[in-house]
Amino acid sequence: MLELKFVRNNPDIVGRALVNRNMGTELIDSLLEYDVAWRECLTEGDSLKHKRNVVTREIAQLKKENKDTLSKINEMQGINNRIKEIDDQIRDYKSKINEIMLSIPNIPSETTPVGKDENDNPVVRAVGEKREFTFTPKPHWEIGEALDILDFERGAKIAGQGFTVYKGLGAKLERALINFMLDVHTGQGYLEVFPPVLINEKAMTGTGQLPKFKDDMYLCCADGYYLAPTAEVPVTNLFMDEYMEKLPVFLTAYTACFRREAGKHGQDTRGIIRQHQFNKVELVKFVKPETSYEELEKLTLDAEEILKLLKLPYRVVTLCTGDLGFSAAKTYDIEVWVPTQEKYREISSCSNFENFQARRANIRFRTPEGPQFIHTLNGSGLAVGRTVVAILENYQREDGSVEIPEVLRPYMGGVEEIRKE
């Protein structure tokens, strides 16, 4: 969340940021109108309360002098009635201001390129050689079904479209990747945590999922809990309403993630690239403001290391303003090469949120000048299902088998390939 004072004093900067994000400026216009009315009410309320104190003293003096107090009492009643009206208006305006403030996205960083959509995302680097196949490669869903390691039909039977059952070495591959990723990241200095995946509304608001993305979340109606769309939510909110005494703090976590994918019907309808339930390993950093952009570069490299070790070709792009996430000031997307689609697909987003999430979640640290909001960062390290996709497609053989990347074999009990039994 932005600071109200900043928006009030810099409407042009915030308005330009919204336009660069392909939004209108209506939110800012409404906010400033409510802000003026709110402050006018505060001023009138303070004036009335001062006047009430004066009249209270006048009534006391009249009583002391045995004089008639009726007119002053009536005046006091009128003041009290008006104060009640003003207080109601103050609460109403404040509620509207808070609602709008929660709906205003972060301001893109100065190094975030201006652009309309993903077509304007500049490539930072491409790593690894794309494999030259001597046969026509098959898409991962065909490979998974032929090897009997992915069961889409039974996943749909027990839950619906967008759910998949992993079987045999497919399940083992998924589990191996999770353990491998966590081992790599703990070796990089991240502390592993295993958080709840049922999240309350306050925590979902703290990281920016609510209110904007409510329709994309799974809600447990009986209890008011949301299923975590990403480990970013519970891990970042571990320090909600706290002062962090020691910085930086680096955390990594594996969780199942749940998304309704509202508005994305018809996209990636086959396979496991887009699922309602999927596994992900997350990286989260809590840092001082002056180091956050240096830490973004390091976090991105930490996520990239998984793909380097798996020897999967990938590239890194900088998201432009029109493609930037709601809470982010700057984001690098890591995209892995998917041969049958002949394009790179997102497998990680690494973002610096500056103090946007920390202000919403009230996460601060102490300085000699007073309390400050920390900067938060996170990135996938990596999306596990999409890593399975990349392995199945890039490591497939002409006979239908799939080679296991060498670095994963210890996690697979020494298994070197997946072959139809």
TAGI-V382774 format. One line per field, one symbol per residue. phi: phi as a letter, one per 20 degrees, with the letter a starting at -180 (. if undefined). psi: psi as a letter, one per 20 degrees, with the letter a starting at -180 (. if undefined). burial: b if it has 16 or more other ideal C-beta (glycine too) atoms within 10 Angstrom, else e. Layout:
phi->???
psi->???
burial->???
//
This chain:
phi->.fegffffecffffffffffemdedfgfgfgffffffffffffffffffffffffgffffffffeldfdgffffffffffffffffffffffffffffffgfdeffegffeefeaebffdefeeaccneffeeebffdffffffffeldcdffffffecpfncceeclfffffgfffgfffffffffeoeefccefdecefffffgeofdegdgfededegfdmedfffafgffffegdgmceeeccecdccbdbfccbflfndfnelfdndfccfcbdbdddccdcfgfdfffffffffffffgffffeldfbbdceffgfdffgeeebcdedcefdgfelaecgcaddcdelefffffeldccecgepfcffddcbafccffgfffgffgeedfdfenfcfeggfeffedmnfdbdcfe
psi->prpghgggilhgggghhgghjkrrjhggggghghgggghgggggggghhghhhghghggggghhjkrpjghhghggggggghgggghghghgghghghgghiiprqpqrhjpqprgahijoqpgqppqpppoqjroqqqhhgggghilipnhghghgihrqjpqppqcighhgghgggggghgghhhijqppqnrqipprhgghhhijhqigkhijqppnhhijqqppiqihghghjhjpkqpohpqrppqqqpqqqpphlpjkpipliqajhoqhprqqpqppqorqhijhhghggggghgghhghghilpqrrpqpprhijqqgiqhqpppppqpoghilrqqpiqpoqpjcjghhggilorqqrhirqqprpqqrqplaogghhgghgghhjqrhjirpppqghihhijkipiqpqp.
burial->bbeeeebeeeeeebbbbbebbeeebebbeebbebbebbeebeebbeebeeebeebeeebeebeeeeeebeebeebbeebeeebeebeebbeebeebbeebbeebbbbbbeebbebeeeebbeeeeeebeebeeeeebbbbbbbbeebebbbbeebeeeeeebbbbbeebbebbbebbbebbbebbeebebeebebebebbeebbbbbbbbeebeeebeeeeeeebbbbbbbbbbbbbbbbeeebeeebebbbbbbebbbbeeeeeeeeeebbbbbbbbbbbbbbbbbeeeebbebbebbbebbbbbbeebebbbbbbbbbbbbbebbbbbbbbbbbbbbbeeebbbbbbbbbbbbbbbbbbebbbeeeeeeebbbbbbbbbbbbbbbbbbbbbbbbeeeebbebbeebeebbeebeebeee
//
